[in-house]
Amino acid sequence: MQQISKHVYAGDASHHMVSKAVHIVNNLSMRNATLYVCDMRANPIKYGSADIVIAGWSFCYLAVWDKNKWKAGLQKGLKEAERLLAPGGTLIILENFGIGTTSPYPPPHLNNYFSFLETSGFQSAWIRTDYRFKNLDEAVRLSYFFFGDELSNLVKENQWVKLSECTGIFWHVKSAF
């Protein structure tokens, strides 16, 4: 495996997810990765140490966990991500723009969050990130595990072994000054 980054830092609030990542990193014999459990609003990495910060399907939780104070929690998380970036570095946020659909249809409960990102200077685009399963049984089982009854039933009814998904990409470049 060719090393294309000096170092990779990866954190998650779930010890279980970090344990899974440690297993993958060890299997790939990666020697340039540090994995840790943390809240995205308080990261152990030093100031200005990252050229890229990528947050996948995570900042949205800050926007929905506390309906009364979501902006404050989200701003704290975004400020922490910005703290990690070196001047000229880029924060990239990936979020759900629709599962089981071939064109963007973001969940309505995230509309305020997405509007907040755009009014905060983030640019955005979307891409297709479809899931491809080995067979229908796997598609039903995993869609149920990750997305619940409603989507799992659609997968089963339509016999989808490919589940369409759209992903929103938001990015912001830290000022070089």
N, C-alpha and C positions, 0 to 999 in steps of 0.2 A: 504494500500500500504506500503510495507516494504521499509524503507529508507536504501539505500546501499552506499550513498555518504555523506560526511560531508556537502558539499555545491556544488551547480551547478551554474555556471555563463554562461549565453548565450547571445550572441549579434548578431545583424544583422544590415546592413546598411539601411534596409527598416523599417520604423516605422510601416507600415502595417503588416509585418511579426512578428515583436515584439509584436504588439497588439494581433495577433492570438495566439502567444505563451503564453502571459499573461493569456488569456482566458483558455487555456488548463491547465496551471499550477494551476490556481484558481479552476478549476473543479476537479483536482486531489488532491486538498488541500495540495499542496507541500509548506512547510514552509522553505525549505532550498534552494530556487532558487532566483537568482537575474537576471533580464532580462534588457537589455539596448540596445539602438541604438548607433552604432559606426561603424567606418571604421576599417577593420581588420588590418590596418597599424598603428592604434593608439587606443589601447584598455585601458579602465580605470582600469583594474584589476592590483593589485600590483605585483611587481617582484617576480618570483619564487613561486607563490601561487597555481599552478596547477600541479597535477600529470599526467593529460592527457589533451591535447588540441585536439579537433576534429573539423575539417573544412570540411563541406560537400558541394561539388559542388560550391565552392566559390573562391578558389585561382586561378582557371582557368581564371576568369575574369581579374585578375591582369595581366595575361599573354596575353590577347587578347585586352584589352581596348586601350592601347597605343602601337601600333605596333613598334614604334621607341624606346620606353623606357621600354618595358615590363620587361626586366630583373631587372632593378632598382626597379620598383614597386613591383615585385615579391619578390626580396631579402628583401625589407623593410617589407613586410608582413610576410615572414618567420622569419626574425629577431625578429619581434614583438611577434610572436607565441613562439619562443624560449625564449624570455624574460619572458613570463608568466610561463614557466615550471620550476618546482623544479628540482634540480640535479637528474638524473636518470628518469625524466619524459619523456613521449612519445608524439610526435606530430603525429597525424593521419590525412591524407588527403584523402577524398573520391572524385572520379571524374568519369565522363562519359567514359565508355569503349565500348559503343555501345548500341543503343536503337533499338529494333526490330530485334535483332540478338541474337543467342544462344551461340556464342563464341566471344571473344574480337575483336572489330573492332573500335578502338578509332577514334574520329573525326580527320582527317588529320591536321586541323588547330591547334590542341593541341600537335602535335608531338614534337615540340621544347620545349614546357613546360615540357612534360613528360621526355624527355631526360635530361633537366636541373635538374629535381628532382633526377634522377638516378645518374647523375654525381656529385650531391651535397651530396651524401651519403645516400639517401633514399632507403629503400628496398621496393619491391612492390609485389603484388599478385592481383588476381581478383576473384570476386564472382558473382553469378547470383543474381539479385535483381529485379525479375519480378514484374510487376504491375498486380493485379487481380481486375477486375471491376465487378460490380453487373450485368451489362448487356451491350449489344453492344452500346446502346445509350450513356451510361455513358463513355464507352471506347472511342467512337468517340469524344464526347464533351471534355473530359479531355485531350486526346492526342492532339487535336487541340489547346486547351488553352496553354498547356505546350510546345508542340513541333512543332506546325504549320500544314499547309495544307498537305505537302507531307506525313508525318507519319500518320496523321489522315485519309487520303485517303487509305493508306495501311491497317490500322486497319479496315476500313469499307469494303474494297474489300475482305479482308481475314476473316472477321467476327471474329476478335480477341477480346475475352473478357479477355484474358491473353496476356499482351504485354511483350515480353522478353526484358531483359536489363542486361548488364554486367557492373559492377562497379569496377573501379581500386582502390586499397587501397595502399597508400604510407605511410610509417612510418619511423620515425627517433627518436632515443633515445638520449636525452641530456646527455652529459658526466656528470658523478657523481663528477667530480673534478672541 
